[in-house]
Amino acid sequence: MNENPMAPTPSKSSRIRTLGLVALGLIAGVGGTLLLRPFSKADHDHGAATAAAPKKQMFQCPMHPQIIQDHPGTCPICGMDLVPMDGSGASLAGMEDHAAITIDAERQQLIGLRTEKVAEGVVSGELRALGRVAVDETRVRKVNVKVEGFVEKLFVDFVGKPVAKGQPLFSLYSPDFVSAQREYLLALQTQKSLSGGSLQGSGGELLESARRRLSLWDVPKETIDHLEQTGEIQKALTLRSPISGVVTVKNVMEGARITPADILFEITDLRRVWVQVDVYEAELSRAKVGMPAEMTTQASPGKTFKGRVAFVDAVMDPKTRTAKARVEFPNPKGELKPEMFGDVLLKGQGRKGLIVPLDAVLDAGTTKVVFVSLGEGKFEPREVSTGTSIGEKVEIRSGLLAGEEVVVRANFLVDSESRLKAALAQLTHKH
């Protein structure tokens, strides 16, 4: 049987059906486009006139979103100024990148959302920092001589040795010291020989001058009195410790020649020490002179040392952005040693304030945001300013009221949905 040459082959039929489907799709697409395109003024003059009608400006309280009115004013609850609202009903108070959202109870349970009430409490004025023990610079004495000589005998021969006030440090042989003793004895004899005569006053002035010379050389009064009573000239002068403390510097050896320019010993009284604390710029206002302080160290477990803030540096360190606070601690037993570290607690006075969990506050760059539960699954973003951190809590200085509930768990998910809704609302408003 001969096939009809004009009949379409199966391949041609398939192509025809395909072309038909494409044509139907194009028609449907064009129809959809016509349905979705914006209505022109020529199509619906009445609709355009309605859209062009100006909407009345509404005003809302940023703290209490349920307070809305058609004129400016203040909130009857908190007294804050009402802020204008945009066409979508969102407040224009600086939260353009966030929007209020609604989350049903089932979804809240699914994401683990939890809220907690804003509580009134005492905001602690305490400040914790790492401290470094240093010597009290007002309790350091340097030992030198006022006359040249030679070290004849050394009584304190190593650094770290404790010494008492008046304890001998070394003996000094000085020809000048011997000559000064002879001059004193000569002045004493001259005064005795001129006693009762018209020159008695001159002899007294000469004796006083010789005595003052010995005193300026740090010769003890007992040594001068002994010289006056016995007439015996001492070969060496004994230098003694001016304070009780610990030898922290020793620059002298037996037989060495020394001059008034030499620093022979440095004696440090460690019965009171300083502790240097670095205070950051944000916490500087909490460090006050006179406030009590406590410190604990690893060297004395279980013991708390008590002191007070004596000084706060007036200049910030440009590298660390901190200021030094100096805390004075009594150290009668020498348990606090220079260059030792410890945990310092500056105990400032507390104040009343609003406190929320630290996890409730989200850092949004230039602002800090919390999400407030409005009931019935509604959550509103709220800009807040924070203050002092107290462990796992943080002080709220503005933006919240006591008793309001804030999201403390799953708030990152809430924040993401809030930002997404705000972005979609802005796109819709633009188009």
Summary of the structure (lengths in Angstrom):
residues: 431
radius of gyration: 44.8
end to end distance: 66.7
largest distance: 178.0
contacts: 1191
relative contact order: 0.16
helix: 28%
strand: 35%
